[in-house]
Every structure is written in structure tokens, then in C-alpha cells.
Amino acid sequence: MIPKVMTTADIEKAFDLIAEHVDSVEEGKRMLFLAKACLCLANLVGNADRVRDVLDACAQDL
């Protein structure tokens, strides 16, 4: 489980920002956009093991 460090309001704001940006990108480039966004956010996390833990958690229950 990933610990919650943001408020619910901030999580909803982040979700909206991500959705808006995904929608604004050309459909054929959305996966590239998401990959770039993930790499930038992973850099902010600053720990490859933590990034792996997050990715593993996200892959569950899709």
C-alpha cells in the first residue's frame, strides 16, 4: 500500500491536471506523454526502489 501524503483535495486536483493534459495531447502520443510524466515524477521521488514499489502497487487491481 502507498501511504497517503496528499490531501484528498490535492489528489483530486492532481487527477484533474493529469486528465486535462492527457486529453490535450494528440491521441497517438498519449502513451509517450504519460511515460515522460512518469519519468519526471520518478525523478522528483528520487528513489528507484520507491518508484518500483509505486509501480507495483499501481499494477494491482486494474
C-alpha positions as CSV (number, residue, x, y, z in Angstrom):
1,M,0.0,0.0,0.0
2,I,1.2,3.5,-0.8
3,P,1.0,6.0,2.1
4,K,-1.3,8.9,1.6
5,V,0.8,12.1,1.8
6,M,-1.5,14.5,-0.1
7,T,-4.9,15.7,1.0
8,T,-7.9,14.3,-0.9
9,A,-8.5,17.8,-2.5
10,D,-4.9,17.8,-3.7
11,I,-5.2,14.3,-5.1
12,E,-8.3,15.3,-6.9
13,K,-6.6,18.4,-8.3
14,A,-3.7,16.2,-9.5
15,F,-6.0,13.8,-11.1
16,D,-7.8,16.6,-12.9
17,L,-4.5,18.1,-14.1
18,I,-3.3,14.7,-15.4
19,A,-6.6,14.1,-17.2
20,E,-6.6,17.5,-18.8
21,H,-3.1,17.1,-20.1
22,V,-3.8,13.6,-21.4
23,D,-6.8,14.9,-23.2
24,S,-4.9,17.8,-24.7
25,V,-2.2,15.5,-26.2
26,E,-2.7,14.0,-29.6
27,E,-4.2,10.5,-29.2
28,G,-1.2,8.7,-30.8
29,K,1.2,10.5,-28.4
30,R,-0.6,9.9,-25.1
31,M,1.4,6.9,-24.0
32,L,4.6,8.9,-24.7
33,F,3.3,11.8,-22.7
34,L,2.4,9.5,-19.8
35,A,5.9,7.9,-19.9
36,K,7.5,11.3,-19.9
37,A,5.3,12.4,-17.0
38,C,6.1,9.3,-15.0
39,L,9.9,9.7,-15.5
40,C,9.7,13.3,-14.4
41,L,7.7,12.4,-11.3
42,A,10.0,9.5,-10.6
43,N,12.9,11.9,-10.7
44,L,11.1,14.0,-8.0
45,V,10.6,10.9,-5.9
46,G,14.4,10.4,-6.1
47,N,14.5,6.7,-5.2
48,A,14.3,3.9,-7.8
49,D,13.2,1.3,-5.2
50,R,10.3,3.5,-4.1
51,V,9.3,4.1,-7.8
52,R,9.2,0.3,-8.3
53,D,7.0,-0.1,-5.2
54,V,4.6,2.5,-6.5
55,L,4.5,0.9,-10.0
56,D,3.9,-2.5,-8.5
57,A,1.0,-1.1,-6.4
58,C,-0.5,0.7,-9.4
59,A,-0.4,-2.5,-11.5
60,Q,-2.6,-4.3,-8.9
61,D,-6.4,-4.3,-9.3
62,L,-6.5,-2.7,-12.8
